[in-house]
Amino acid sequence: MSNYKIGDVVQLKSGGPTMTVSETNDAGMVLCTWFDAHSELQEQAFNQELIKPYKKATQVGII
């Protein structure tokens, strides 16, 4: 069973583009889609252990 659900935004633990989960399966594989630098849609399956939820960086205010 996957820890992710369709529509989750994720990123590889090693970095890279943000991706959207488009499919999961009981074997722990997560199908992700994203747009590359040429605005072409890409799709790849990853083991769920290789990805993490994407957390947008927060900006610290300047006083």
N, C-alpha and C positions, 0 to 999 in steps of 0.2 A: 504494500500500500504506500502511496506517495504522500509526502508531507505537504505537497503543493496542490492548488486547485486551478482550474482553468481561469485565466485572467490575471493571475498573480504576476507581478513584475519581479524578475530575478536577474542575477548577474553571476557569471562564473566566479568562484572563490579567488581565482587568479587575476580577475579583472576583466575588462572588455566592455562591450556594449550592454545596455540594458535590454532585456528580452522579455517577451510575454509568453507565459505558459499556455499552450494551445491544446495539450493532451497529456494525460498521465496514464500509467498502467500499474498493475499489481506487482510487477517485477522491479519497481522503483525507477523506471525510466520516465523522463520528462521531455516532451517535445516542446521546443521553444522556437519562437519566430522573432525576427528583428529586421530592421532596415540597415543595410551596409552604407558605406561612405558614398555610394553611387545611387542611393535611394532604391536599391533593389531588395526585394523581400528575400530573406534567407530563412532556412528552417533546418534544425538539427536536434537530434535526441541526445540527451545527456543523462548520465546516472545522477540521481538526486543528491548524491554525496559530493558532486562537483559544483553544485550551484548553491546560492544563498539568496534570501530575500533582499531585494534592492532597497536601500535606505538612502533617501536623498540627503545630501550633506546640508547641515544647517549652518547658516552664516551668523557669526557673532557680531552683534551691533557695535558700532564705534561711538564712543561717548566723547 
